[in-house]
Amino acid sequence: MAIRRAQTLLCLSKLKTNFVLGSSLRLHRFSSSSQHANQFQNVGFIGLGNMGSRMVNNLVKAGYKVTVHDINRDVMKMFTEMGVSARDTPYEVAQDSDVVITMLPSSSHVTDVYTGINGLLQGEKSIRPALLIDSSTIDPQTTRKISLAVSNCYLKEKRESWEKPVMLDAPVSGGILGAEAGTLTFMVGGPEDAYLAARPILQSMGRSSIYCGASGNGSAAKICNNLAMSVSMLGVSEALSLGQSLGISPSTLTQVLNTSSGRCWSSDTYNPVPGVLKGVPSSRDYNGGFASKLMAKDLNLAAASAKEVGHKGPLISKAQEIYKKMCEDGHETKDFSCVFRHFYNGKDEV
């Protein structure tokens, strides 16, 4: 697959990278989401990691017939023992599915699953799934290239006025807890009519979904959200550690922040100081939550995307530098809020 990946990337690089999916598909009108709900009962899911496995559980609870695939055979076995169908390749998943959802670690993994050997497309011009939904956090450029490849295919069986398959990028916010509880937020890019048709499926895994515009905009929204989240966490951690050095306890300064203009998610919901809030990663030695290595990965995506469009991003660079150091210092699996302790040398609340 690694060899095929190189060939695929070379092929995709020849496609126009400034393509904005939506205009060429604008004529493919879909009926209301309720009318499409019944014809999308067969859902394929590829990527059964911490997020994907929990999303599959919610799809099954919602009554969908789910077929799964993952390179981890033990995870697939766990699902088959629960009565969920499993297939050996993404291509085989596509043959059984009206909709395929992917939740994968990186852009290269998504490219492989879509266009590699035994991939969803596998060089064919006609495929069964009408909807292909990628919930991975990847760069918008890769999303748009793969969307273009999907738009060049046809459906093996036409569905009312739906003649071509459509790809939506639908990364999520909410983490493992949100995936477990079915309270994720989906940021969706692609044709709006396809988004409306996909909403019942998304709602079975999440509490809300936001339509962000053309293909790649969902991926762009996720990158921007995580950039803001990282900078916010760094700012709160720096303020709280400075407060400690000046003699103010973290709990007192947190109270000030949360009743003043400094209030934000990193201070009132996900506080980085051990002992200030219960039930957050800082209260359990920064275990669980959103790993620092994942934040570093998302900041790399933000930096690459900013460079692609010529956007100045000094805060991207600084946050990228800090989280790179966090990983190099051995904290890559700890929650990203551990910068308070391991970068700013903050102390636990007494």
C-alpha positions in Angstrom: 0.0 0.0 0.0 2.9 2.3 0.7 4.1 2.0 -2.9 0.7 2.6 -4.2 0.4 5.7 -2.0 3.3 7.3 -3.8 1.7 6.6 -7.1 -1.6 8.0 -5.9 -0.1 11.2 -4.6 1.7 11.7 -7.9 -1.5 11.2 -9.8 -3.5 13.5 -7.5 -0.8 16.2 -7.6 -1.7 16.6 -11.3 -5.2 17.6 -10.5 -6.1 21.2 -10.0 -5.6 22.1 -6.3 -7.8 25.2 -6.5 -10.9 23.2 -7.4 -13.8 24.1 -5.2 -16.3 21.3 -5.2 -19.9 22.4 -5.3 -20.3 24.3 -8.5 -20.1 21.2 -10.7 -22.4 19.3 -8.4 -24.9 22.1 -7.9 -27.3 20.5 -10.3 -27.4 17.2 -8.4 -30.4 18.1 -6.2 -31.3 15.8 -3.3 -34.6 15.5 -1.5 -35.0 16.4 2.1 -33.0 14.5 4.7 -36.0 12.6 5.9 -36.7 11.2 2.5 -33.1 10.0 2.2 -32.9 8.5 5.6 -34.4 5.1 4.6 -32.1 4.6 1.6 -29.0 5.1 3.7 -29.4 2.3 6.1 -26.3 0.4 5.1 -23.3 2.4 6.5 -19.7 1.4 6.1 -17.2 2.7 8.7 -13.4 2.6 8.3 -11.1 3.4 11.2 -12.0 1.9 14.6 -9.7 3.9 16.8 -10.7 5.7 20.0 -13.1 7.9 18.1 -14.3 5.7 15.3 -15.1 2.7 17.5 -17.4 4.9 19.7 -19.0 6.5 16.6 -19.8 3.0 15.3 -21.5 2.1 18.6 -23.8 5.0 18.2 -24.6 4.2 14.6 -25.5 0.6 15.7 -27.7 2.0 18.5 -29.5 4.2 16.0 -30.5 1.2 14.0 -28.1 1.4 11.1 -26.7 -1.8 9.5 -22.9 -1.1 9.9 -20.0 -2.8 8.1 -16.6 -2.0 9.5 -12.9 -2.2 8.5 -9.6 -1.5 10.4 -6.1 -2.7 10.0 -6.3 -3.8 13.6 -7.8 -7.3 13.4 -8.4 -7.5 17.1 -10.7 -4.5 17.0 -12.6 -5.9 14.1 -13.0 -9.2 15.9 -14.5 -7.3 18.9 -17.1 -5.8 16.6 -18.0 -9.0 14.8 -18.5 -10.6 18.3 -21.1 -7.9 18.8 -22.8 -8.8 15.6 -21.4 -6.1 13.4 -20.2 -7.1 9.9 -16.5 -6.7 9.1 -14.6 -6.7 5.8 -10.9 -7.2 5.0 -10.6 -4.1 2.7 -12.1 -0.7 2.2 -13.2 -1.8 -1.3 -15.2 -4.6 0.2 -16.8 -2.2 2.7 -17.9 0.0 -0.3 -19.6 -3.0 -2.0 -22.0 -3.4 1.0 -22.6 0.3 1.8 -24.9 3.1 0.8 -22.7 5.5 2.8 -19.1 5.1 3.9 -17.6 7.1 6.8 -13.8 7.3 7.4 -12.1 8.3 10.6 -8.4 8.0 10.1 -5.1 9.4 11.6 -3.7 11.4 8.7 -4.0 12.7 5.1 -1.9 9.8 3.8 -4.1 7.3 5.4 -7.2 8.9 3.9 -5.6 9.0 0.5 -4.7 5.3 0.8 -8.2 4.3 1.9 -9.8 6.2 -1.0 -7.5 5.6 -3.9 -4.9 3.0 -2.9 -4.9 -0.7 -3.6 -8.3 -2.2 -2.4 -9.4 1.4 -1.7 -12.9 2.7 -1.9 -12.5 3.9 -5.4 -9.8 1.4 -6.5 -9.5 2.9 -10.0 -13.2 2.3 -10.8 -15.5 4.7 -12.4 -18.6 3.4 -10.8 -19.1 2.7 -7.1 -22.0 1.8 -4.9 -21.9 4.4 -2.1 -23.7 7.6 -2.8 -22.2 9.4 0.1 -18.6 9.3 1.3 -18.0 11.2 4.6 -14.5 11.8 5.9 -14.4 12.7 9.5 -10.6 12.6 9.8 -8.7 15.8 10.6 -6.6 16.4 7.5 -5.6 19.4 5.4 -8.2 21.0 3.1 -6.0 20.6 0.0 -6.0 16.8 0.3 -9.7 16.8 1.0 -10.4 18.8 -2.2 -8.2 16.5 -4.3 -10.0 13.4 -3.1 -13.4 15.1 -3.5 -12.5 15.8 -7.1 -11.6 12.1 -7.7 -14.9 11.1 -6.2 -16.8 13.5 -8.4 -15.3 11.9 -11.4 -17.0 8.6 -10.5 -20.6 7.4 -11.2 -23.0 5.4 -9.1 -23.5 1.7 -10.0 -27.2 2.2 -9.2 -28.9 5.6 -9.6 -30.8 6.9 -6.6 -33.8 9.0 -7.7 -32.0 12.2 -9.0 -28.7 11.3 -7.4 -26.5 10.3 -10.3 -23.0 10.8 -8.9 -21.3 9.9 -5.6 -20.5 12.9 -3.3 -17.8 13.3 -0.7 -18.3 15.4 2.4 -15.5 16.4 4.8 -17.0 16.3 8.3 -14.3 16.5 11.0 -15.5 16.6 14.6 -15.0 18.4 17.9 -15.8 16.8 21.2 -13.1 14.2 21.7 -13.5 10.7 23.0 -16.1 11.8 25.6 -18.2 13.4 22.9 -17.9 10.3 20.7 -18.9 8.1 23.6 -21.9 10.2 24.5 -23.0 11.0 20.9 -22.5 14.7 21.4 -19.9 15.5 18.8 -20.1 18.6 16.7 -19.6 18.0 12.9 -18.0 20.7 10.7 -19.2 19.9 7.2 -17.9 20.9 3.8 -19.3 19.9 0.4 -22.6 20.4 -1.5 -25.2 21.6 0.8 -27.9 19.3 -0.5 -25.6 16.3 0.3 -25.1 17.7 3.8 -28.8 17.9 4.3 -29.2 14.3 3.2 -26.4 13.2 5.5 -27.8 15.0 8.6 -29.7 12.0 10.0 -26.5 9.9 10.0 -24.5 12.7 11.6 -27.2 13.3 14.2 -26.9 9.7 15.3 -23.3 10.4 16.3 -23.4 14.0 17.4 -25.4 16.8 19.0 -24.9 19.4 16.3 -23.6 19.8 12.8 -22.6 23.1 11.1 -22.5 23.5 7.3 -19.3 25.3 6.5 -19.5 25.7 2.7 -17.7 24.1 -0.2 -15.5 21.0 -0.1 -12.5 21.4 2.2 -14.2 24.0 4.4 -15.0 21.5 7.1 -11.4 20.5 7.3 -10.4 24.2 7.3 -12.8 24.9 10.1 -11.4 22.1 12.2 -7.9 23.2 11.8 -8.8 26.8 12.7 -10.8 25.6 15.7 -7.8 23.6 17.1 -5.4 26.5 16.4 -7.6 28.7 18.6 -7.9 26.0 21.2 -4.1 25.6 21.4 -3.4 29.3 21.6 -6.2 29.7 24.3 -4.7 26.9 26.4 -1.2 28.4 26.1 -2.6 31.8 27.2 -4.5 30.4 30.2 -1.6 28.2 31.3 0.8 31.1 31.0 -1.5 33.4 33.0 -2.1 30.9 35.7 1.6 30.0 36.1 2.5 33.7 36.2 -0.2 34.2 38.8 1.3 31.5 40.9 4.7 33.2 40.7 3.1 36.4 41.8 1.4 34.8 44.8 -2.1 34.2 43.4 -3.5 30.7 43.8 -4.8 29.1 40.5 -8.3 28.7 42.0 -8.5 32.4 42.9 -7.2 33.6 39.5 -9.5 31.1 37.7 -12.4 32.7 39.6 -11.2 36.1 38.4 -10.8 34.9 34.8 -14.2 33.2 34.7 -16.0 36.3 35.9 -14.0 38.7 33.7 -13.0 39.2 30.1 -10.4 36.5 30.3 -13.0 33.8 30.5 -12.8 31.0 27.9 -13.2 27.2 27.5 -9.6 26.6 28.7 -10.3 28.4 32.0 -13.9 27.4 32.8 -14.3 24.0 31.3 -10.9 22.4 30.7 -8.7 24.1 33.3 -5.1 23.0 33.1 -4.2 23.2 36.8 -4.5 20.0 38.7 -6.9 20.4 41.6 -9.0 23.3 40.2 -11.6 21.3 38.3 -12.8 17.7 38.7 -13.3 15.3 35.8 -10.8 17.0 33.4 -7.4 15.6 32.3 -5.5 17.8 34.6 -7.3 16.1 37.6 -5.9 12.7 36.5 -2.3 13.4 35.8 -3.2 14.7 32.3 -4.2 11.2 31.1 -7.0 10.8 28.6 -8.3 13.8 26.7 -6.6 15.2 23.6 -3.0 14.0 23.3 -0.2 16.6 22.8 1.0 14.7 19.7 -2.4 15.2 18.1 -2.3 18.9 18.9 1.2 19.0 17.3 -0.1 17.3 14.2 -3.0 19.7 13.9 -0.8 22.7 14.3 1.5 21.3 11.5 -1.7 21.1 9.3 -2.5 24.7 10.2 1.1 25.8 9.4 1.1 24.0 6.1 -2.3 25.4 5.1 -1.3 29.0 6.1 1.8 28.6 4.0 -0.3 27.4 1.1 -2.3 30.5 1.0 0.4 33.0 2.0 -1.1 33.8 5.4 1.1 35.1 8.2 0.7 33.1 11.4 3.1 34.0 14.2 0.9 32.3 16.8 0.8 29.2 14.7 4.5 29.1 14.7 4.9 29.6 18.4 2.3 27.1 19.4 3.8 24.6 16.9 7.2 25.1 18.5 5.9 24.6 22.1 3.9 21.4 21.3 6.8 20.0 19.3 9.0 20.4 22.4 6.3 18.8 24.5 6.5 15.7 22.3 10.3 15.7 22.2 10.3 15.9 26.0 8.3 12.7 26.3 4.8 14.1 26.9 3.3 13.3 23.6 0.6 11.0 25.0 -0.4 13.4 27.8 -3.4 15.8 27.3 -2.4 19.0 25.6 -3.3 21.0 28.8 -0.1 19.5 30.4 1.8 22.5 29.0 0.9 24.2 32.3 3.1 21.7 34.2 5.7 20.6 31.7 6.3 23.8 29.8 5.4 26.6 32.2 6.5 24.6 35.3 3.1 25.4 37.0 2.3 23.7 40.3 -0.8 21.8 41.4 -3.5 23.6 43.4 -2.9 23.0 47.1 
